[in-house]
Amino acid sequence: MNNKKILAVILSVLAIVCVFAALAFSGIINFDKTKNEESTAPEGNYSQSDAYKNDMKASIESDSPYLETNIDGLYYTMSKDGSVGFYKLENNAFVSVEPTGTYTASVNMSEEDISADITYYNDNGKIAGYGLYTGESGKFNLYPYAFFRLTNYGGEFDGRSSKSCLLLVDTTEDDFYSNSKVFEESFIFTYSNSSASRTLSEESRTVGINGAKRQDYFMFNDCVIDNSTNHYLFFSGRQYSEEDERVDLYRSGGSGNNTDNIRLAHDVIGYWIGDSEDDIMYVSVDENENVIVNKFDRDSEDYETVKTFEGVKREDILVDNGYIYIIGSNTVYSILSDTEIKLAYNSASSFKADMFKANGDTFIVRGYLDSYLPAVISAKTADGSVIKAYVNDIFRNIVNPIITDGGNILFSAENNGKFTTYIF
């Protein structure tokens, strides 16, 4: 074969190789799929395990997840039609209990009256009630959805009364199955005549982009309710644009009048505050956007930064019940005790958390190993030592994990509109 023929063969082979390379680069030919049609997960050192079944005390099927109430040991469910059920957890089973009764509550929001039937349970003066409003189908509704909740005033609130309670309203439908709702409307609900009057004036409240008054004007959750004394505490995003997620902590002017509100804390992260007689603790960021823990002294009205997390940004943390979980380093920091511990999990370097719950001696965290395989870990808040760790796809669609006062851990997982509650 002469040199010209040899050169022609070499050029032909090179042309074929280039064509295949171009096809592979463009995605027309996928060499991974040709090697193994069933292999779609990224490579990693982890695999699913059924170990969770050995520790599972019960597995309960239901149409709605079981959610916490403000009454110890009492849980509730709500269906999308507004039907409410109450339950107590006994011998690893949810036992239905009869509600105390029903109130019909009507409130005025953005000059529009909306109402709901609220099913409630009263336990020696402590009340938990839930109701649902849905707008009329086929027409424009300023409020297509509204979740109603009855709850007691904070234990230290000077204006609490046995004749009334708080009525809170949340209009964010995505929060329907959340245990951590942030309510943007609050009213004083009088039992005797089912009337509702605003807790705070909305004199300067502006209209939002959807035509209703801004949802972030004053926001309540369990944390600020429990920590309110003679003046209401509440979160507000009024100082920011409506698209901004930042909020501040305010104290009302007293007597239900918020014309002289006092802003106590700027740019609060996590809707959590630690309130004592002397000061208020909260999570924020400094001028370099590093996460910090601040303390506001009530008497001197001075601010002090008690902890700075260098290089840790707001998107790197999860906050719950006085604890900060730092996602990148899998570190847990107790705000009130100013202590920091590492999650003692041998695969922590591959674990990236996206859900965090802390209660008493225990915290639980859900995340992903190698960015795709769901894992759930329970650990001790004292030292980060792991109690249990499970890797299984059933933990992918968890709805609000619960740590009971008795030490049980509950996971509700959604699958095709049905829920399974796993009790450990």
Secondary structure as the mmCIF struct_conf table of DSSP 4:
data_model
#
loop_
_struct_conf.conf_type_id
_struct_conf.id
_struct_conf.beg_label_comp_id
_struct_conf.beg_label_asym_id
_struct_conf.beg_label_seq_id
_struct_conf.end_label_comp_id
_struct_conf.end_label_asym_id
_struct_conf.end_label_seq_id
HELX_RH_AL_P HELX_RH_AL_P1 ASN A 3 SER A 26
TURN_TY1_P TURN_TY1_P1 GLY A 27 GLY A 27
BEND BEND1 ILE A 28 ILE A 29
HELX_RH_AL_P HELX_RH_AL_P2 PHE A 31 LYS A 35
TURN_TY1_P TURN_TY1_P2 GLU A 37 GLU A 38
BEND BEND2 ALA A 41 ALA A 41
HELX_LH_PP_P HELX_LH_PP_P1 PRO A 42 GLU A 43
BEND BEND3 ASN A 45 ASN A 45
TURN_TY1_P TURN_TY1_P3 ALA A 51 ALA A 51
HELX_RH_AL_P HELX_RH_AL_P3 TYR A 52 ASP A 55
STRN STRN1 ALA A 58 SER A 62
BEND BEND4 ASP A 63 SER A 64
STRN STRN2 LEU A 67 GLU A 68
BEND BEND5 ASN A 70 ILE A 71
TURN_TY1_P TURN_TY1_P4 ASP A 72 GLY A 73
STRN STRN3 LEU A 74 MET A 78
TURN_TY1_P TURN_TY1_P5 LYS A 80 ASP A 81
STRN STRN4 VAL A 84 GLU A 90
TURN_TY1_P TURN_TY1_P6 ASN A 91 ASN A 92
STRN STRN5 ALA A 93 VAL A 97
STRN STRN6 GLY A 101 MET A 109
TURN_TY1_P TURN_TY1_P7 SER A 110 GLU A 111
STRN STRN7 GLU A 112 ASP A 123
TURN_TY1_P TURN_TY1_P8 ASN A 124 GLY A 125
STRN STRN8 LYS A 126 THR A 134
HELX_LH_PP_P HELX_LH_PP_P2 GLY A 135 GLU A 136
TURN_TY1_P TURN_TY1_P9 SER A 137 GLY A 138
BEND BEND6 LYS A 139 LYS A 139
BEND BEND7 LEU A 142 LEU A 142
BEND BEND8 PRO A 144 PRO A 144
STRN STRN9 TYR A 145 THR A 151
HELX_LH_PP_P HELX_LH_PP_P3 ASN A 152 GLY A 154
TURN_TY1_P TURN_TY1_P10 GLY A 155 GLU A 156
TURN_TY1_P TURN_TY1_P11 ASP A 158 GLY A 159
TURN_TY1_P TURN_TY1_P12 SER A 162 LYS A 163
STRN STRN10 SER A 164 ASP A 170
HELX_RH_3T_P HELX_RH_3T_P1 GLU A 173 ASP A 175
TURN_TY1_P TURN_TY1_P13 PHE A 176 TYR A 177
BEND BEND9 ASN A 179 SER A 180
STRN STRN11 PHE A 183 PHE A 183
BEND BEND10 GLU A 184 GLU A 184
STRN STRN12 GLU A 185 THR A 190
TURN_TY1_P TURN_TY1_P14 TYR A 191 SER A 194
STRN STRN13 SER A 195 ARG A 198
BEND BEND11 THR A 199 LEU A 200
TURN_TY1_P TURN_TY1_P15 GLU A 203 SER A 204
HELX_LH_PP_P HELX_LH_PP_P4 ARG A 205 THR A 206
STRN STRN14 VAL A 207 VAL A 207
TURN_TY1_P TURN_TY1_P16 ILE A 209 ASN A 210
BEND BEND12 GLY A 211 ALA A 212
STRN STRN15 LYS A 213 LYS A 213
HELX_LH_PP_P HELX_LH_PP_P5 ARG A 214 ARG A 214
TURN_TY1_P TURN_TY1_P17 GLN A 215 ASP A 216
BEND BEND13 TYR A 217 PHE A 218
STRN STRN16 MET A 219 PHE A 220
HELX_RH_AL_P HELX_RH_AL_P4 ASP A 222 ASN A 227
BEND BEND14 ASN A 230 HIS A 231
STRN STRN17 LEU A 233 SER A 236
TURN_TY1_P TURN_TY1_P18 ARG A 238 GLN A 239
BEND BEND15 TYR A 240 TYR A 240
TURN_TY1_P TURN_TY1_P19 GLU A 242 GLU A 243
STRN STRN18 VAL A 247 ARG A 251
BEND BEND16 GLY A 254 GLY A 254
TURN_TY1_P TURN_TY1_P20 SER A 255 GLY A 256
TURN_TY1_P TURN_TY1_P21 THR A 259 ASP A 260
STRN STRN19 ILE A 262 VAL A 268
BEND BEND17 ILE A 269 ILE A 269
TURN_TY1_P TURN_TY1_P22 GLY A 270 TYR A 271
STRN STRN20 ILE A 273 ASP A 275
BEND BEND18 GLU A 277 ASP A 278
STRN STRN21 ASP A 279 VAL A 285
TURN_TY1_P TURN_TY1_P23 GLU A 287 ASN A 288
STRN STRN22 VAL A 291 ASP A 297
TURN_TY1_P TURN_TY1_P24 ARG A 298 SER A 300
STRN STRN23 TYR A 303 PHE A 309
TURN_TY1_P TURN_TY1_P25 GLU A 310 GLY A 311
HELX_RH_3T_P HELX_RH_3T_P2 ARG A 314 ASP A 316
STRN STRN24 ILE A 317 ASP A 320
TURN_TY1_P TURN_TY1_P26 ASN A 321 GLY A 322
STRN STRN25 TYR A 323 ILE A 326
TURN_TY1_P TURN_TY1_P27 ILE A 327 ASN A 330
STRN STRN26 THR A 331 SER A 334
TURN_TY1_P TURN_TY1_P28 ILE A 335 ASP A 338
STRN STRN27 THR A 339 LYS A 342
STRN STRN28 ALA A 344 ALA A 344
TURN_TY1_P TURN_TY1_P29 ASN A 346 SER A 347
HELX_RH_3T_P HELX_RH_3T_P3 ALA A 348 SER A 350
STRN STRN29 PHE A 351 ASN A 359
TURN_TY1_P TURN_TY1_P30 GLY A 360 ASP A 361
STRN STRN30 THR A 362 LEU A 369
TURN_TY1_P TURN_TY1_P31 ASP A 370 TYR A 372
STRN STRN31 LEU A 373 LYS A 380
TURN_TY1_P TURN_TY1_P32 THR A 381 ASP A 383
STRN STRN32 SER A 385 SER A 385
STRN STRN33 VAL A 386 VAL A 391
HELX_RH_3T_P HELX_RH_3T_P4 ASP A 393 PHE A 395
TURN_TY1_P TURN_TY1_P33 ARG A 396 ASN A 397
STRN STRN34 ILE A 398 ILE A 403
TURN_TY1_P TURN_TY1_P34 ASP A 405 GLY A 406
BEND BEND19 GLY A 407 GLY A 407
STRN STRN35 ILE A 409 ASN A 415
TURN_TY1_P TURN_TY1_P35 ASN A 416 GLY A 417
STRN STRN36 LYS A 418 ILE A 423
#
